[in-house]
Amino acid sequence: QTYFVGYRRTDGYRDHSSLSKGAACGKWFYTTDDKKLNVGIITRIFDMDADAPGYLSKELADTNPGQAASFATTDGGKQENRHVSLHTDYDFSEKMSWSLKAYGQHLERNRWCRWSDAGSQSERIRDEDQYGAISTLTYETRDLGIDGLRLSWGVDYQYQDNIGKRFTTVNRVRQGAPFRNWDYTTWYWGSYLEADGQINDYLRIIGAMRVDELEGDFKDKVNNVSADMIDFGTIWQPKIGAVVTPTEGYNLYA
């Protein structure tokens, strides 16, 4: 078990730049007596509330770098993150092991910003839900006539459901409907095979192939426009690398 709590507060160097944030985390893991299975859960929370002093012209910054911009007296933002992940590691044998991680998180941010005296303040909202899982199967052997070989097969999946909104505001008070209202989702999956061989004391070779698929849809609710993600097709990514050790303590990689 591991528990963590943190808090930070600062008034900031410039006027109107105070910040306070807090975080907490808990980890609970269990390992069986034979050491083959390890399972656990991790939870994290984070909250932040910050002011923003705005942008100064060079002349104002040279005269008084600690001042806040006159138009940014209510700029700033709030953010909160919530995260949970599940972890499983299992050793089938001394040579073969499996790892699975699954996670979900919620990210939310409200930001009020004004860029110049002539411009207006806007509220920018990010509201995102993200989920994913990563599985890795690994086999290690020294029975093939080389110093060591590790074969890995990985599969991962990600899903996001995101909202992005913007409002015109006056001192953080909304002035009507949003002028941006985006709602978009993405799906992603990928898989790879990798061979990592320590041929001898002087040479290590890594070869791999990865494949990915992306999908998603997008809605602009202000302009009533919908669109699918660009079809990238199946994305293939080969990789090959070598590590040469001419003398102990020095490696050359290409």
C-alpha positions in Angstrom: 0.0 0.0 0.0 1.2 3.5 -0.8 -0.6 6.8 0.1 0.3 10.3 -1.0 -1.2 13.7 -0.3 0.3 17.0 -1.6 -0.7 20.6 -1.5 1.0 23.7 -2.9 0.1 27.4 -2.7 1.9 30.4 -4.0 1.0 34.1 -4.5 3.2 34.2 -7.6 5.9 36.6 -8.7 3.5 38.9 -10.6 0.3 40.5 -9.4 -2.8 38.3 -9.9 -0.8 35.1 -10.3 -1.7 33.1 -7.2 -2.1 29.4 -7.5 -3.3 26.6 -5.3 -3.3 22.9 -6.1 -3.7 19.6 -4.4 -3.3 16.0 -5.2 -3.8 12.6 -3.6 -3.0 9.1 -4.7 -3.5 5.6 -3.4 -1.9 2.3 -4.6 -3.0 -1.1 -3.4 -1.1 -4.2 -4.7 -1.2 -7.9 -3.9 1.4 -10.6 -4.7 0.7 -14.3 -4.3 3.0 -16.4 -2.2 4.6 -18.1 -5.2 5.4 -14.6 -6.7 3.7 -15.5 -10.0 0.7 -13.1 -9.8 0.8 -9.4 -8.9 -2.5 -7.4 -9.1 -3.2 -3.8 -8.1 -5.2 -0.6 -8.4 -4.0 3.0 -8.5 -6.3 6.0 -8.0 -5.3 9.6 -8.4 -7.1 13.0 -8.0 -5.8 16.4 -8.8 -7.4 19.9 -8.4 -6.0 23.3 -9.3 -7.2 26.9 -9.0 -5.0 29.6 -10.6 -5.1 33.3 -11.5 -3.4 34.5 -14.7 -1.7 37.9 -14.9 -2.0 38.3 -18.7 0.5 39.5 -21.3 2.4 42.7 -20.9 4.0 44.8 -23.7 7.8 45.0 -23.6 7.6 48.6 -22.4 5.4 47.7 -19.4 7.4 44.6 -18.6 10.6 46.6 -18.6 9.0 49.3 -16.4 7.4 46.9 -13.9 7.7 43.2 -14.6 5.7 42.2 -11.6 2.5 43.9 -12.6 -0.6 42.3 -14.1 -2.1 43.4 -17.3 -5.0 45.8 -16.7 -7.4 43.8 -18.8 -6.6 40.4 -17.1 -8.0 41.1 -13.7 -10.3 38.1 -13.8 -8.2 35.8 -16.0 -7.3 32.3 -14.6 -8.7 28.9 -14.5 -9.6 25.7 -12.7 -8.7 22.1 -13.4 -9.5 18.7 -12.0 -8.2 15.3 -13.0 -9.5 11.9 -11.9 -7.7 8.7 -12.8 -7.9 5.0 -11.9 -5.9 2.1 -13.3 -5.8 -1.6 -12.9 -2.6 -3.7 -13.2 -2.0 -7.4 -13.6 1.3 -9.2 -14.0 1.6 -12.9 -14.3 4.5 -15.2 -14.8 3.5 -18.4 -16.7 7.1 -19.7 -16.3 10.6 -18.4 -15.9 10.6 -17.6 -19.6 7.1 -16.3 -20.3 5.3 -13.4 -18.6 2.2 -11.4 -19.2 1.2 -7.8 -18.3 -2.1 -6.1 -18.5 -2.9 -2.5 -17.6 -6.3 -0.8 -18.0 -7.2 2.8 -17.1 -9.9 5.4 -17.1 -9.6 9.1 -16.5 -11.6 12.3 -16.5 -10.0 15.6 -17.3 -11.9 18.9 -16.9 -10.6 22.4 -17.3 -12.2 25.9 -17.3 -9.9 28.7 -18.4 -10.8 32.4 -18.7 -8.4 34.4 -20.8 -8.1 37.8 -22.5 -5.2 38.5 -24.8 -5.4 42.3 -25.1 -7.2 45.4 -24.0 -9.0 45.6 -27.4 -10.1 41.9 -27.2 -12.8 40.3 -25.1 -12.5 37.6 -22.5 -13.4 34.0 -23.3 -14.1 30.9 -21.3 -12.5 27.8 -22.7 -13.8 24.4 -21.5 -12.2 21.0 -21.9 -14.2 18.0 -20.7 -12.5 14.7 -21.6 -13.1 11.1 -20.8 -10.4 8.7 -21.8 -10.1 4.9 -21.4 -7.6 2.4 -22.5 -5.9 -1.0 -22.0 -2.4 -2.3 -22.8 -1.4 -6.0 -22.9 2.1 -7.3 -23.3 3.2 -10.9 -23.6 7.0 -11.6 -23.3 9.0 -14.7 -23.9 12.8 -14.8 -23.0 15.1 -17.6 -23.9 18.8 -18.5 -24.2 18.2 -21.8 -26.0 18.7 -20.6 -29.6 22.4 -20.3 -29.7 22.6 -16.6 -28.7 23.3 -14.9 -25.4 19.6 -13.9 -25.0 16.4 -13.4 -27.0 13.3 -11.6 -25.9 10.1 -11.8 -28.0 7.2 -9.5 -27.2 3.7 -9.2 -28.5 1.7 -6.1 -27.5 -1.8 -5.0 -28.0 -3.4 -1.7 -26.9 -6.7 0.1 -27.2 -7.7 3.7 -26.5 -11.0 5.5 -26.5 -11.7 9.2 -26.0 -14.9 11.2 -25.7 -14.0 14.9 -25.7 -15.9 18.2 -25.5 -14.5 21.6 -26.3 -16.5 24.7 -25.7 -15.8 28.4 -25.8 -18.0 31.3 -24.5 -17.6 35.1 -24.7 -17.5 36.3 -21.1 -17.2 39.5 -19.1 -15.5 39.0 -15.7 -16.2 35.2 -16.0 -19.9 35.8 -16.7 -21.1 34.1 -20.0 -22.6 36.3 -22.6 -25.0 34.0 -24.4 -24.5 30.7 -26.2 -21.1 29.2 -26.9 -19.4 30.4 -30.1 -17.5 27.0 -30.2 -19.1 23.7 -29.2 -17.1 20.7 -30.4 -18.0 17.1 -29.5 -15.6 14.5 -30.8 -14.7 10.9 -30.1 -11.8 8.7 -31.2 -11.1 5.0 -31.2 -7.7 3.5 -31.6 -6.1 0.1 -31.5 -2.6 -1.1 -32.2 -0.5 -4.2 -32.0 3.2 -5.0 -32.4 5.7 -7.9 -32.5 9.3 -7.3 -31.4 12.4 -9.4 -31.3 15.3 -8.2 -29.1 18.4 -10.3 -29.3 21.7 -10.1 -27.5 23.7 -11.9 -30.1 27.0 -11.7 -28.1 28.8 -9.3 -25.8 29.3 -6.9 -28.6 26.1 -6.9 -30.6 22.4 -6.5 -29.9 19.8 -6.4 -32.6 16.2 -5.2 -32.3 13.5 -5.8 -35.0 9.8 -5.0 -34.8 6.6 -4.4 -36.8 3.7 -2.3 -35.5 0.2 -1.9 -37.0 -2.4 0.8 -36.0 -5.9 1.7 -36.8 -7.6 5.0 -36.1 -11.3 6.0 -36.2 -13.4 8.8 -34.9 -16.2 11.3 -35.5 -16.5 15.0 -34.9 -19.5 17.3 -34.4 -19.5 21.1 -34.6 -22.8 21.8 -32.8 -22.7 25.6 -33.4 -22.5 25.2 -37.2 -24.4 21.8 -37.2 -21.5 20.1 -39.0 -20.5 16.4 -38.6 -17.5 14.6 -40.0 -15.7 11.3 -39.7 -12.0 11.2 -39.0 -9.8 11.1 -42.1 -9.3 7.5 -43.1 -5.6 6.8 -42.7 -6.1 3.1 -43.4 -3.9 0.5 -41.7 -0.7 2.2 -40.5 2.4 -0.1 -40.7 5.6 0.8 -38.9 8.7 -1.4 -39.2 11.7 -0.9 -37.0 15.2 -2.3 -36.9 18.0 -1.2 -34.7 21.4 -2.4 -33.5 23.6 -1.7 -30.5 27.3 -2.2 -30.8 29.5 -2.3 -27.8 33.1 -1.9 -29.0 34.4 -1.8 -25.4 32.7 -2.2 -22.1 30.9 1.0 -21.0 30.4 2.4 -24.5 27.5 1.7 -26.8 26.8 2.8 -30.4 23.2 2.7 -31.5 21.7 3.0 -35.0 
